[in-house]
Amino acid sequence: MSVYQPIGVISMSVYQPIGVTSISVYQHIGVISMSVFPPFPLYVSCRASSTLDLLLVAPANSPLQYPIQGFTVVPLKGTPIPGLGVYAPERQIYKVSLVVSRGVLSVKPIGMDGLVEGDGSAYLNITALGADKLNTILGRVHYTSTVYRLRTGDLVHFIFEKHNATFPVVIEQASVPIIFDPGEDINSQVTITTKTFLRYFELNTMIYSIRQYYKTMKIIIADDSFNPIKVNGSDIEQYFMPPAQGWFAGRTLAVSQVTTKYLLWVDDDFYFTEYTKIEKLVEVMESMPELDMVSSMVGRSGFSYRMTYEEGEEDEGGCLMRFRGPHEETVPGFPQCYLSNVVINFFLARTDSLRKVLFDPRLKRAAHSQFFVDAFGKLLIAHCNHVVVDHQTKRPGNDKYLSFRKKNENDENRRLYFFKNHFSCINLRAD
């Protein structure tokens, strides 16, 4: 074998770059002066970075040094590989190979420190007459992906004599941040959203209670009633839907119209009191940027469940289990708030987070756990007990509303669970 052939047993067929066409558009679209806006960090819905994002370089124990975590590149863009090095006892000649499968490797500039073969291809063979010269070349090695994906990866095989190390490359397209005006007070930070159907008395009673404490907070109403009635009042947006479209369709409509950083979801028969302090829920969310949603108490009720999910075999589907009570972990600084997976229907959520899940419009009447099943693994949720909203006393006589409310949707739920969610088993009973 030639010294310039990559060492190892990896099939060379994977080294062929995948051709893509990259189109760059540099059209000038105008410049807006940013002096009229607050500093950028004040606008961004900041989310905490993970320790998995940190760049970690393996010390030369092998004697190879390379990044073991945190090497992330933009698709189709050359990026220097940090931390590459060989720290071995002195020898007359040093030879290393680097091999990838979803990109190309290059040395920029190649220089005169050694011999480089395979520049611009899926493998590099580097030969140098000293460790310093070799490491100088390794410090100029760049990786460029040949695939455009929003998030994927590659493996770099780093080979020196009998030592063979492999480290990951994360290929990720950075997303545009979702920017929200932080607002001047609670009324401009939060939008109250609700869905109503044939319950105008309860709806107006709730709005009256809200205005005792939050005079100018926007209220968004999705209304699919028969013969809809206009709800009067300032800072109220009422969206009329075709009749009887259902709870989840209305929720999706209401959430789509929110422009504030947070939204508070309420049922149309809630009643605000002096203990309904939205500010306290905002404090919890602001303290933990990873948190997507926080719920609290409806009267004396504040159920909270945790779930587990095992993926199972691909052809069989996974298994979801629900258990009574939240997780043991609390939100830092808020011992009354526990992390959870299923919470009661009174919650504050980050608008951009909630829009990533939304609500399945096929579920029209009885649908609560279904949203949290779809949100499992996507949203970080907590339940607190220090904010309370009341429930209005149920009024007799609304038979038409009850005739819709009590419609059985168990068959539709089963179809969604076992087909859409690809479950082989599910237990939503809280044990």
Buried (B, 14 or more C-beta within 10 A) or exposed (E): EEEBEBBEEBEEEEBEBEEEEEEEEEEEEEEEEEEEEEEEEEBEBEBEEEEEEEEEBBEBEBBBBBBBBBBBBBBBEBBBBEBBBBEBEEEEEBBBBBBBBBBBBBBEEBEEBBBBBBBEBBBBBBBBBBBEBBBBBBBBBBBBBBBBEEEBBBBBBBBBBEBBBBBBBBBBEEEEEBEBBBEEEBBBBBBBBBBBBBBBEBBBBBBEBBBEBBEEBBBBBBBBBEEBEEBEEEBBBBBBBEBBBBBBBBBBBBBBBBEBBBBBBBBBBBBBEEEBBBEBBBEBBBEBBEBBBBBBBBEEEBBBBBBEBEEBEEEEBBBBBBBEEBBEEBBEEBEBBBBBBBBBBBBBBBBBBBBEBBBBBBBBBBBBBBBBBBBBEEBBBBBBEBBBBBBBEEEEEBEEBEEBBEEEBEEBBEEBBBEEBBBBBBEBEEE
